[in-house]
Amino acid sequence: MGVRFPMWRYWLPLLAALLLAFSACDGGGGGNDSVSDPREQLPRMVLTTDDLPEGYVQDEPSFSTNDDVALGDEEKLAKLEEQGRMLGYSAPFTRGDVAATEAPYFGVESTASLYEAEAGASDSFAEAVEEARATDWEAILGFGEMQTEELDLSIADEALWLRITGVVESGEGQTAVVVIDDQILIRQGRARGFLRVSSALEGSSDRSALIDEVKALAEEQASRMDDVLH
């Protein structure tokens, strides 16, 4: 399907900026952590290739300090430090040499951040939710006949699931393609997580496609965040 790879390349700079902003809000709060080193904890809070259908590969994972997130903005840096953000971690995945029918997501990003206290995590989560709801996704993404909806998701202390969909036509036959951008914010204890799953299904205009599969991924990440903190 000609639309999927060019679209993913077009979105990469935008995805990087949004993911950095959302993961910056990932919060924290005390607890009975079995391990106190964020660099050991964070990679265990995100998804792995074992959680995805066969054919996905993990790109270079990375940690993000407060300085990385603030990008020289002193006010933003002060806010992150006030919230007690300790460190963030991002694990991106892309589809390898496998058919789209077997691996429907053309991009997955799973991130987690730790904060010193649960209050900081909650404050950060609230900021991220406000930003996500206020964003004009149609203007930013602009693919096809777009719709943005908020889906129910009770998987953690706090969660928000935005599903942005658009239907486009591809190729000489003008085949319908539904493009889906799932963005899920998670707050579990003093950990903040963000999951983004981007999909494109050729020959379909079903905006509810893959809901169960994406929800299962979010549940897995929330469970791991909880397990690491207890």
TORNULO-602285 format. One record per residue (C-alpha): z negated, y, x; residue number from 1. Coordinates in pm, 1 decimal. Each point is the difference from the previous one (the first is absolute). Example, Ala and Ser with C-alpha at 12.3 -4.5 7.8 and 13.67 -1.06 7.14 Angstrom:
REM residues 2
@c3 = -780.0 c2 = -450.0 c1 = 1230.0 num = 1 $
@c3 = 66.0 c2 = 344.0 c1 = 137.0 num = 2 $
REM end
This chain:
REM residues 230
@c3 = 0.0 c2 = 0.0 c1 = 0.0 num = 1 $
@c3 = 118.2 c2 = 315.5 c1 = 170.4 num = 2 $
@c3 = -277.6 c2 = 223.8 c1 = -127.7 num = 3 $
@c3 = -303.9 c2 = -161.6 c1 = 152.7 num = 4 $
@c3 = 24.1 c2 = 53.1 c1 = 373.9 num = 5 $
@c3 = 139.7 c2 = 354.9 c1 = 1.0 num = 6 $
@c3 = -265.0 c2 = 98.1 c1 = -251.8 num = 7 $
@c3 = -278.5 c2 = -149.7 c1 = 214.0 num = 8 $
@c3 = 121.5 c2 = 187.4 c1 = 306.4 num = 9 $
@c3 = 14.8 c2 = 321.8 c1 = -203.8 num = 10 $
@c3 = -356.3 c2 = -48.7 c1 = -117.5 num = 11 $
@c3 = -153.0 c2 = -84.6 c1 = 338.8 num = 12 $
@c3 = -94.1 c2 = 357.4 c1 = 105.4 num = 13 $
@c3 = -136.5 c2 = 70.5 c1 = -348.1 num = 14 $
@c3 = -193.5 c2 = -325.3 c1 = -11.3 num = 15 $
@c3 = -152.9 c2 = 67.8 c1 = 339.9 num = 16 $
@c3 = -119.3 c2 = 345.5 c1 = -104.2 num = 17 $
@c3 = -138.9 c2 = -115.0 c1 = -334.7 num = 18 $
@c3 = -169.3 c2 = -306.5 c1 = 142.6 num = 19 $
@c3 = -165.9 c2 = 206.5 c1 = 270.1 num = 20 $
@c3 = -126.1 c2 = 244.8 c1 = -259.8 num = 21 $
@c3 = -129.6 c2 = -267.3 c1 = -236.2 num = 22 $
@c3 = -154.0 c2 = -216.6 c1 = 270.2 num = 23 $
@c3 = -173.7 c2 = 308.0 c1 = 139.2 num = 24 $
@c3 = -200.0 c2 = 6.1 c1 = -320.7 num = 25 $
@c3 = -110.0 c2 = -358.6 c1 = 40.6 num = 26 $
@c3 = -371.3 c2 = 18.7 c1 = -29.0 num = 27 $
@c3 = -314.4 c2 = -172.1 c1 = 99.3 num = 28 $
@c3 = -360.3 c2 = -53.4 c1 = -75.2 num = 29 $
@c3 = -275.7 c2 = -203.4 c1 = 149.0 num = 30 $
@c3 = -63.5 c2 = -361.2 c1 = -69.1 num = 31 $
@c3 = -84.6 c2 = -327.5 c1 = 165.1 num = 32 $
@c3 = 305.4 c2 = -16.5 c1 = 225.2 num = 33 $
@c3 = 10.2 c2 = -321.6 c1 = 197.6 num = 34 $
@c3 = 181.7 c2 = 181.7 c1 = 281.2 num = 35 $
@c3 = -45.8 c2 = 366.5 c1 = 86.4 num = 36 $
@c3 = 317.2 c2 = 63.5 c1 = 201.4 num = 37 $
@c3 = 270.4 c2 = 159.8 c1 = -223.3 num = 38 $
@c3 = 273.4 c2 = -120.8 c1 = 235.8 num = 39 $
@c3 = -107.0 c2 = -355.3 c1 = -74.2 num = 40 $
@c3 = -67.2 c2 = 51.3 c1 = -369.7 num = 41 $
@c3 = 305.9 c2 = 193.4 c1 = -112.4 num = 42 $
@c3 = 271.2 c2 = -256.3 c1 = 90.7 num = 43 $
@c3 = -189.8 c2 = -252.7 c1 = -212.6 num = 44 $
@c3 = 13.9 c2 = 229.6 c1 = -304.4 num = 45 $
@c3 = 378.0 c2 = 20.9 c1 = -34.0 num = 46 $
@c3 = 271.4 c2 = -244.4 c1 = -100.8 num = 47 $
@c3 = 176.7 c2 = -234.4 c1 = 241.2 num = 48 $
@c3 = 336.5 c2 = -175.8 c1 = -6.1 num = 49 $
@c3 = -178.7 c2 = -303.0 c1 = -148.1 num = 50 $
@c3 = -60.3 c2 = 202.5 c1 = -317.6 num = 51 $
@c3 = 369.7 c2 = 78.2 c1 = -48.1 num = 52 $
@c3 = 292.8 c2 = -224.2 c1 = -91.3 num = 53 $
@c3 = 171.7 c2 = -171.0 c1 = 290.1 num = 54 $
@c3 = 236.8 c2 = 217.6 c1 = 196.1 num = 55 $
@c3 = -213.0 c2 = 307.8 c1 = 63.2 num = 56 $
@c3 = -85.1 c2 = 126.2 c1 = 345.6 num = 57 $
@c3 = -276.3 c2 = 235.7 c1 = 102.4 num = 58 $
@c3 = 105.7 c2 = 314.6 c1 = 179.7 num = 59 $
@c3 = -221.9 c2 = 167.4 c1 = 256.8 num = 60 $
@c3 = -350.2 c2 = 50.8 c1 = -147.8 num = 61 $
@c3 = -192.5 c2 = 309.6 c1 = 102.4 num = 62 $
@c3 = -341.6 c2 = 161.3 c1 = -8.1 num = 63 $
@c3 = -39.1 c2 = 364.9 c1 = -103.4 num = 64 $
@c3 = -278.6 c2 = 228.2 c1 = 117.4 num = 65 $
@c3 = -100.5 c2 = 315.4 c1 = -183.4 num = 66 $
@c3 = 196.4 c2 = 204.1 c1 = 253.6 num = 67 $
@c3 = 309.0 c2 = -209.6 c1 = -73.4 num = 68 $
@c3 = -33.4 c2 = 70.7 c1 = -370.6 num = 69 $
@c3 = -86.9 c2 = 369.2 c1 = 29.8 num = 70 $
@c3 = 301.4 c2 = 74.5 c1 = 221.6 num = 71 $
@c3 = -162.1 c2 = 313.4 c1 = 138.1 num = 72 $
@c3 = -124.8 c2 = 127.5 c1 = -336.2 num = 73 $
@c3 = -358.2 c2 = 98.4 c1 = 82.4 num = 74 $
@c3 = -99.8 c2 = 36.0 c1 = -364.8 num = 75 $
@c3 = 129.1 c2 = -347.8 c1 = -79.4 num = 76 $
@c3 = -173.4 c2 = -144.0 c1 = 305.5 num = 77 $
@c3 = -328.3 c2 = 157.8 c1 = -105.9 num = 78 $
@c3 = 37.7 c2 = -150.9 c1 = -348.7 num = 79 $
@c3 = 63.3 c2 = -347.6 c1 = 141.0 num = 80 $
@c3 = -304.7 c2 = 28.9 c1 = 222.4 num = 81 $
@c3 = -208.1 c2 = 130.7 c1 = -289.5 num = 82 $
@c3 = 101.0 c2 = -303.1 c1 = -206.9 num = 83 $
@c3 = -95.0 c2 = -225.3 c1 = 289.0 num = 84 $
@c3 = 338.7 c2 = -157.1 c1 = 59.5 num = 85 $
@c3 = -29.7 c2 = -228.4 c1 = 300.7 num = 86 $
@c3 = 341.9 c2 = -159.2 c1 = 52.2 num = 87 $
@c3 = 306.3 c2 = -119.4 c1 = -189.4 num = 88 $
@c3 = 241.7 c2 = -288.3 c1 = 44.5 num = 89 $
@c3 = 351.1 c2 = -57.5 c1 = -132.6 num = 90 $
@c3 = 201.2 c2 = -322.9 c1 = -19.8 num = 91 $
@c3 = 366.2 c2 = 41.1 c1 = -107.4 num = 92 $
@c3 = 228.3 c2 = -287.8 c1 = -97.4 num = 93 $
@c3 = 375.3 c2 = -24.7 c1 = -47.4 num = 94 $
@c3 = 229.6 c2 = -268.0 c1 = -132.8 num = 95 $
@c3 = 157.2 c2 = -211.7 c1 = 269.2 num = 96 $
@c3 = 318.4 c2 = -205.3 c1 = -13.6 num = 97 $
@c3 = -55.7 c2 = -136.2 c1 = -348.7 num = 98 $
@c3 = 166.3 c2 = 51.5 c1 = -337.4 num = 99 $
@c3 = -137.5 c2 = 271.2 c1 = -225.8 num = 100 $
@c3 = -35.5 c2 = -258.2 c1 = -277.5 num = 101 $
@c3 = -256.7 c2 = -180.4 c1 = 215.3 num = 102 $
@c3 = -168.3 c2 = 311.3 c1 = 137.1 num = 103 $
@c3 = 24.3 c2 = 277.8 c1 = -261.0 num = 104 $
@c3 = -200.9 c2 = 266.8 c1 = 183.8 num = 105 $
@c3 = 196.7 c2 = 201.4 c1 = 251.5 num = 106 $
@c3 = -314.1 c2 = 159.3 c1 = 140.3 num = 107 $
@c3 = -375.7 c2 = -57.4 c1 = -12.1 num = 108 $
@c3 = -272.9 c2 = 212.3 c1 = 156.2 num = 109 $
@c3 = -365.7 c2 = -102.9 c1 = -1.4 num = 110 $
@c3 = -258.2 c2 = 241.2 c1 = 141.5 num = 111 $
@c3 = -376.1 c2 = 25.6 c1 = 19.5 num = 112 $
@c3 = -249.1 c2 = 257.7 c1 = 125.1 num = 113 $
@c3 = -371.6 c2 = -5.8 c1 = 56.2 num = 114 $
@c3 = -249.1 c2 = 276.6 c1 = -65.4 num = 115 $
@c3 = -360.8 c2 = 31.9 c1 = 107.6 num = 116 $
@c3 = -132.7 c2 = 3.0 c1 = -356.4 num = 117 $
@c3 = 113.3 c2 = -103.3 c1 = -345.7 num = 118 $
@c3 = -24.8 c2 = 358.4 c1 = -121.5 num = 119 $
@c3 = 268.5 c2 = 102.5 c1 = 247.8 num = 120 $
@c3 = 224.6 c2 = -278.4 c1 = -120.4 num = 121 $
@c3 = -40.1 c2 = 103.9 c1 = -360.9 num = 122 $
@c3 = 65.3 c2 = 365.9 c1 = 76.7 num = 123 $
@c3 = 309.2 c2 = -93.3 c1 = 197.6 num = 124 $
@c3 = 123.5 c2 = -229.2 c1 = -275.0 num = 125 $
@c3 = -38.1 c2 = 275.5 c1 = -260.1 num = 126 $
@c3 = 206.9 c2 = 237.5 c1 = 214.0 num = 127 $
@c3 = 275.2 c2 = -257.6 c1 = 46.5 num = 128 $
@c3 = 10.8 c2 = -75.9 c1 = -373.1 num = 129 $
@c3 = 28.2 c2 = 368.5 c1 = -85.8 num = 130 $
@c3 = 282.4 c2 = 41.6 c1 = 251.1 num = 131 $
@c3 = 185.6 c2 = -308.1 c1 = -122.9 num = 132 $
@c3 = -18.9 c2 = 105.3 c1 = -364.0 num = 133 $
@c3 = 109.5 c2 = 355.2 c1 = 78.1 num = 134 $
@c3 = 300.8 c2 = -100.9 c1 = 210.4 num = 135 $
@c3 = 344.4 c2 = 46.5 c1 = -151.5 num = 136 $
@c3 = 131.3 c2 = -342.7 c1 = 97.9 num = 137 $
@c3 = 331.3 c2 = 54.7 c1 = -176.3 num = 138 $
@c3 = 71.1 c2 = 302.5 c1 = 215.4 num = 139 $
@c3 = -107.5 c2 = -180.2 c1 = 318.0 num = 140 $
@c3 = 162.1 c2 = -340.1 c1 = -49.0 num = 141 $
@c3 = 276.3 c2 = 90.0 c1 = -243.4 num = 142 $
@c3 = 162.7 c2 = -335.0 c1 = -71.8 num = 143 $
@c3 = 161.9 c2 = -72.1 c1 = -335.6 num = 144 $
@c3 = -169.6 c2 = 46.7 c1 = -334.4 num = 145 $
@c3 = -356.8 c2 = 20.9 c1 = 122.8 num = 146 $
@c3 = -328.1 c2 = -74.2 c1 = -171.1 num = 147 $
@c3 = -354.3 c2 = 20.2 c1 = 134.1 num = 148 $
@c3 = -279.0 c2 = -191.8 c1 = -166.5 num = 149 $
@c3 = -362.5 c2 = -73.6 c1 = 78.6 num = 150 $
@c3 = -92.6 c2 = -366.3 c1 = -39.6 num = 151 $
@c3 = -343.7 c2 = -145.7 c1 = -64.6 num = 152 $
@c3 = -153.6 c2 = -157.9 c1 = 308.6 num = 153 $
@c3 = -363.9 c2 = -107.9 c1 = 20.8 num = 154 $
@c3 = -20.3 c2 = -169.5 c1 = 338.2 num = 155 $
@c3 = -253.8 c2 = 205.8 c1 = 195.6 num = 156 $
@c3 = -262.1 c2 = 272.5 c1 = -30.9 num = 157 $
@c3 = 286.9 c2 = 242.9 c1 = -66.0 num = 158 $
@c3 = 376.1 c2 = -48.1 c1 = -21.1 num = 159 $
@c3 = 314.5 c2 = 182.2 c1 = -106.7 num = 160 $
@c3 = 341.3 c2 = -159.7 c1 = -50.8 num = 161 $
@c3 = 306.2 c2 = 219.2 c1 = -34.9 num = 162 $
@c3 = 333.0 c2 = -168.9 c1 = -72.4 num = 163 $
@c3 = 306.8 c2 = 217.0 c1 = 52.9 num = 164 $
@c3 = 324.9 c2 = -154.9 c1 = -119.8 num = 165 $
@c3 = 362.2 c2 = 101.9 c1 = -16.5 num = 166 $
@c3 = 316.4 c2 = -171.9 c1 = -115.9 num = 167 $
@c3 = 315.4 c2 = 63.5 c1 = 201.6 num = 168 $
@c3 = 349.1 c2 = -146.5 c1 = 2.2 num = 169 $
@c3 = 147.0 c2 = -157.9 c1 = 310.1 num = 170 $
@c3 = 343.2 c2 = -114.4 c1 = 114.2 num = 171 $
@c3 = 341.1 c2 = 6.4 c1 = -161.7 num = 172 $
@c3 = -126.4 c2 = -195.4 c1 = -298.7 num = 173 $
@c3 = -280.7 c2 = 251.0 c1 = -52.8 num = 174 $
@c3 = -262.8 c2 = -272.9 c1 = 4.4 num = 175 $
@c3 = -341.7 c2 = 111.6 c1 = -122.2 num = 176 $
@c3 = -271.4 c2 = 8.1 c1 = 265.2 num = 177 $
@c3 = -364.0 c2 = 68.5 c1 = -80.6 num = 178 $
@c3 = -182.7 c2 = 166.0 c1 = 288.0 num = 179 $
@c3 = -380.2 c2 = -27.7 c1 = -7.3 num = 180 $
@c3 = -253.9 c2 = 188.1 c1 = 207.7 num = 181 $
@c3 = -354.1 c2 = -130.3 c1 = -53.1 num = 182 $
@c3 = -277.3 c2 = 211.0 c1 = 151.4 num = 183 $
@c3 = -354.6 c2 = -131.6 c1 = -22.5 num = 184 $
@c3 = -313.6 c2 = 178.5 c1 = 117.2 num = 185 $
@c3 = -313.1 c2 = -211.0 c1 = 45.3 num = 186 $
@c3 = -360.1 c2 = 92.1 c1 = 72.8 num = 187 $
@c3 = -242.5 c2 = -282.4 c1 = 73.7 num = 188 $
@c3 = -338.2 c2 = 103.8 c1 = 132.7 num = 189 $
@c3 = 55.0 c2 = 217.7 c1 = 303.5 num = 190 $
@c3 = 356.2 c2 = -121.8 c1 = 49.1 num = 191 $
@c3 = 312.0 c2 = 166.7 c1 = -132.9 num = 192 $
@c3 = 326.1 c2 = -187.1 c1 = -31.3 num = 193 $
@c3 = 356.1 c2 = 88.3 c1 = -88.1 num = 194 $
@c3 = 273.3 c2 = -246.2 c1 = -92.3 num = 195 $
@c3 = 362.0 c2 = 99.9 c1 = -48.8 num = 196 $
@c3 = 259.6 c2 = -252.1 c1 = -113.0 num = 197 $
@c3 = 363.4 c2 = 113.4 c1 = -29.4 num = 198 $
@c3 = 245.0 c2 = -227.1 c1 = -177.9 num = 199 $
@c3 = 359.4 c2 = -3.8 c1 = -126.3 num = 200 $
@c3 = 135.8 c2 = -261.4 c1 = -240.7 num = 201 $
@c3 = 374.0 c2 = -24.3 c1 = -43.5 num = 202 $
@c3 = 127.8 c2 = -85.4 c1 = -346.6 num = 203 $
@c3 = -319.2 c2 = 111.5 c1 = -169.9 num = 204 $
@c3 = -129.6 c2 = 307.1 c1 = -179.3 num = 205 $
@c3 = -344.2 c2 = -150.6 c1 = -70.0 num = 206 $
@c3 = -257.8 c2 = 259.4 c1 = 102.2 num = 207 $
@c3 = -280.6 c2 = -254.0 c1 = -41.5 num = 208 $
@c3 = 144.5 c2 = -241.8 c1 = 255.7 num = 209 $
@c3 = -232.6 c2 = -135.9 c1 = 271.6 num = 210 $
@c3 = -314.6 c2 = 143.5 c1 = -159.1 num = 211 $
@c3 = -194.5 c2 = -325.5 c1 = 32.8 num = 212 $
@c3 = 112.7 c2 = -49.2 c1 = 359.4 num = 213 $
@c3 = -97.3 c2 = 351.9 c1 = 106.0 num = 214 $
@c3 = -333.7 c2 = -24.1 c1 = -179.3 num = 215 $
@c3 = -74.8 c2 = -322.3 c1 = 187.8 num = 216 $
@c3 = 63.6 c2 = 176.5 c1 = 330.3 num = 217 $
@c3 = -234.2 c2 = 284.2 c1 = -97.8 num = 218 $
@c3 = -268.4 c2 = -247.1 c1 = -105.9 num = 219 $
@c3 = 29.9 c2 = -178.0 c1 = 333.6 num = 220 $
@c3 = -42.8 c2 = 320.9 c1 = 196.3 num = 221 $
@c3 = -297.8 c2 = 111.1 c1 = -210.9 num = 222 $
@c3 = -161.4 c2 = -339.3 c1 = 49.5 num = 223 $
@c3 = 40.8 c2 = 19.8 c1 = 375.5 num = 224 $
@c3 = -147.7 c2 = 347.9 c1 = 11.0 num = 225 $
@c3 = -301.6 c2 = -124.6 c1 = -191.6 num = 226 $
@c3 = -37.0 c2 = -311.8 c1 = 215.3 num = 227 $
@c3 = 0.3 c2 = 198.5 c1 = 324.2 num = 228 $
@c3 = -269.8 c2 = 235.9 c1 = -124.5 num = 229 $
@c3 = -235.4 c2 = -275.8 c1 = -117.1 num = 230 $
REM end
